[in-house]
Amino acid sequence: MKRAIPTSLAILSILTATALCVTPSYGMLYNQDTQQYYMDVSVFYPGQSFTATDSDIGYVGVLAVNGGTFTISLYEGAGFSGTLMSSQLVSPGDNTWANLNTSSLTFSQGSVYTIRMTGSGGSVGYAGGSAGPYSGGDAYIYGMPYEQYDLTFHVGPRASTVPIPAAVWLLGSGLIGLIGVRRFRK
């Protein structure tokens, strides 16, 4: 009985430290993954507005159906006349996500932002119907909003940071507990 308590405390300390050292995996903030069609970036100059559901956005992206090379830009506000926040040249493969890194930007929860694709090649996926699949924004084609369409796009969180001092402290206390258990057994 005397050995069970120190062993349990040591195991508990190690599990707690391990849990704090692992970076949590947060799901997508928004993922409109329906794709029925695709449109050529160089012909349609597509875009997509979205409402930020979180202020901690790390990337926004669109599904590149036929690869290519294009520029993905992010504007504050609905449409392309708002403030340009970031722009990046991307060369995604076929049927892969073309992401714009936005981890250094500040977003306002509940505000509208628009991503835009321009370039010489590549296509992006989209879905349509009587109402677009995503209710928080619209697709933009030729610079005009089309509420019955939405691009295949996603918005994701920033990578979380790990509280190193607390994790190290707990890992250290767990190791000390194991050393104590070993000495106790001798």
C-alpha positions as CSV (number, residue, x, y, z in Angstrom):
1,M,0.0,0.0,0.0
2,K,2.9,2.4,0.8
3,R,4.3,1.9,-2.7
4,A,1.0,2.5,-4.5
5,I,0.6,6.1,-3.4
6,P,4.1,7.4,-4.6
7,T,3.8,5.5,-7.8
8,S,0.3,6.9,-8.5
9,L,1.5,10.4,-7.8
10,A,4.5,10.0,-10.1
11,I,2.3,8.6,-12.9
12,L,-0.2,11.4,-12.5
13,S,2.6,14.0,-12.6
14,I,4.0,12.6,-15.8
15,L,0.6,12.4,-17.5
16,T,-0.2,16.0,-16.6
17,A,3.2,17.2,-17.9
18,T,2.7,15.2,-21.1
19,A,-0.7,16.7,-21.6
20,L,0.6,20.2,-21.2
21,C,3.6,19.6,-23.6
22,V,1.4,18.4,-26.4
23,T,0.1,21.2,-28.7
24,P,-3.7,21.1,-28.8
25,S,-5.3,20.4,-32.2
26,Y,-8.1,22.8,-32.9
27,G,-10.6,22.1,-35.6
28,M,-11.3,24.3,-38.6
29,L,-13.0,27.6,-37.7
30,Y,-15.0,27.2,-40.9
31,N,-14.8,24.6,-43.7
32,Q,-17.1,25.0,-46.7
33,D,-16.0,21.8,-48.4
34,T,-18.8,21.3,-50.9
35,Q,-17.6,21.3,-54.5
36,Q,-19.9,20.9,-57.5
37,Y,-18.0,22.8,-60.1
38,Y,-14.8,24.7,-60.8
39,M,-13.9,28.1,-62.3
40,D,-10.8,29.3,-64.0
41,V,-9.0,31.9,-61.9
42,S,-7.7,33.9,-64.9
43,V,-11.2,34.2,-66.4
44,F,-13.5,34.7,-63.5
45,Y,-11.2,36.5,-60.9
46,P,-13.1,34.6,-58.1
47,G,-13.3,35.6,-54.5
48,Q,-15.2,34.7,-51.3
49,S,-16.4,36.8,-48.4
50,F,-16.7,35.3,-44.9
51,T,-17.6,36.4,-41.5
52,A,-14.8,35.9,-38.9
53,T,-16.2,33.7,-36.1
54,D,-12.9,34.1,-34.2
55,S,-10.2,36.7,-33.9
56,D,-7.4,34.1,-33.8
57,I,-7.3,33.2,-37.6
58,G,-4.1,31.6,-38.8
59,Y,-4.9,31.0,-42.5
60,V,-7.6,31.2,-45.1
61,G,-7.6,29.2,-48.3
62,V,-9.4,27.9,-51.3
63,L,-9.5,24.5,-53.0
64,A,-7.3,24.6,-56.1
65,V,-8.9,22.1,-58.4
66,N,-6.5,22.3,-61.3
67,G,-3.3,23.6,-59.6
68,G,-1.8,26.5,-61.4
69,T,-0.1,29.6,-60.0
70,F,-2.1,32.5,-58.7
71,T,-2.1,35.2,-56.1
72,I,-4.4,34.9,-53.1
73,S,-5.3,38.2,-51.4
74,L,-7.2,39.1,-48.3
75,Y,-9.3,42.3,-48.0
76,E,-11.0,43.7,-44.9
77,G,-14.7,44.2,-45.8
78,A,-17.1,42.6,-48.3
79,G,-15.6,42.8,-51.8
80,F,-12.3,43.9,-53.2
81,S,-12.6,47.6,-52.5
82,G,-11.7,47.2,-48.8
83,T,-8.3,47.5,-47.2
84,L,-5.8,44.9,-48.6
85,M,-4.5,43.0,-45.5
86,S,-2.2,40.4,-47.1
87,S,-1.3,38.9,-50.5
88,Q,0.7,35.8,-51.4
89,L,1.7,34.0,-54.6
90,V,0.8,30.3,-54.4
91,S,1.4,27.3,-56.7
92,P,-0.8,24.5,-55.3
93,G,-1.1,21.1,-56.8
94,D,-4.3,19.6,-58.1
95,N,-7.1,19.2,-55.6
96,T,-5.1,20.8,-52.7
97,W,-5.7,23.7,-50.5
98,A,-4.1,27.0,-51.5
99,N,-3.6,28.8,-48.1
100,L,-2.7,32.4,-47.3
101,N,-0.9,32.6,-43.9
102,T,-2.7,35.2,-41.8
103,S,-1.2,34.4,-38.4
104,S,0.4,37.9,-38.1
105,L,-2.9,39.7,-38.9
106,T,-5.5,41.0,-36.4
107,F,-9.1,40.0,-37.1
108,S,-12.3,41.3,-35.5
109,Q,-14.8,38.7,-34.6
110,G,-18.0,39.2,-36.5
111,S,-16.4,41.4,-39.2
112,V,-16.5,40.5,-42.9
113,Y,-13.3,39.7,-44.9
114,T,-12.9,38.7,-48.5
115,I,-10.3,36.5,-50.2
116,R,-9.6,37.0,-53.9
117,M,-7.7,34.9,-56.5
118,T,-5.9,36.4,-59.5
119,G,-3.4,35.0,-61.8
120,S,-2.6,33.3,-65.1
121,G,-3.7,29.8,-64.4
122,G,-5.4,27.4,-62.1
123,S,-9.0,26.7,-61.1
124,V,-10.9,26.8,-57.8
125,G,-13.9,24.8,-56.7
126,Y,-17.3,26.2,-55.9
127,A,-20.8,25.1,-55.1
128,G,-24.1,26.7,-56.0
129,G,-27.9,26.5,-55.7
130,S,-30.8,28.6,-54.8
131,A,-28.8,29.7,-51.7
132,G,-25.0,29.3,-51.3
133,P,-23.9,26.6,-48.8
134,Y,-22.2,29.2,-46.6
135,S,-24.5,31.8,-45.1
136,G,-21.8,34.1,-43.7
137,G,-20.6,35.4,-47.1
138,D,-20.9,35.2,-50.9
139,A,-18.8,34.2,-53.8
140,Y,-17.4,37.0,-56.0
141,I,-17.2,36.5,-59.8
142,Y,-15.9,39.2,-62.0
143,G,-15.8,41.4,-58.8
144,M,-19.6,41.1,-58.2
145,P,-21.2,39.2,-55.3
146,Y,-23.2,36.1,-56.2
147,E,-25.1,35.0,-53.1
148,Q,-26.2,31.7,-54.6
149,Y,-22.6,30.5,-54.9
150,D,-19.7,29.9,-52.5
151,L,-16.1,28.9,-53.2
152,T,-14.8,25.8,-51.7
153,F,-12.8,27.5,-48.9
154,H,-11.7,27.1,-45.3
155,V,-10.6,29.3,-42.4
156,G,-8.4,27.9,-39.7
157,P,-6.9,29.0,-36.3
158,R,-3.4,30.0,-35.5
159,A,-1.1,27.3,-34.1
160,S,-1.4,27.4,-30.4
161,T,1.6,28.1,-28.2
162,V,2.7,25.8,-25.4
163,P,3.2,27.2,-21.9
164,I,6.8,25.9,-21.5
165,P,7.6,27.0,-17.9
166,A,4.5,25.2,-16.5
167,A,5.1,22.1,-18.7
168,V,8.8,21.9,-17.7
169,W,7.9,22.3,-14.0
170,L,5.3,19.5,-14.1
171,L,7.6,17.2,-16.1
172,G,10.4,17.8,-13.6
173,S,8.1,17.1,-10.7
174,G,7.1,13.8,-12.4
175,L,10.7,12.8,-12.8
176,I,11.5,13.6,-9.2
177,G,8.5,11.5,-8.2
178,L,9.8,8.6,-10.2
179,I,13.3,9.0,-8.7
180,G,11.6,8.9,-5.2
181,V,9.7,5.8,-6.1
182,R,12.9,4.1,-7.2
183,R,14.7,5.0,-4.0
184,F,11.7,3.9,-2.0
185,R,11.8,0.5,-3.5
186,K,15.5,0.1,-2.7
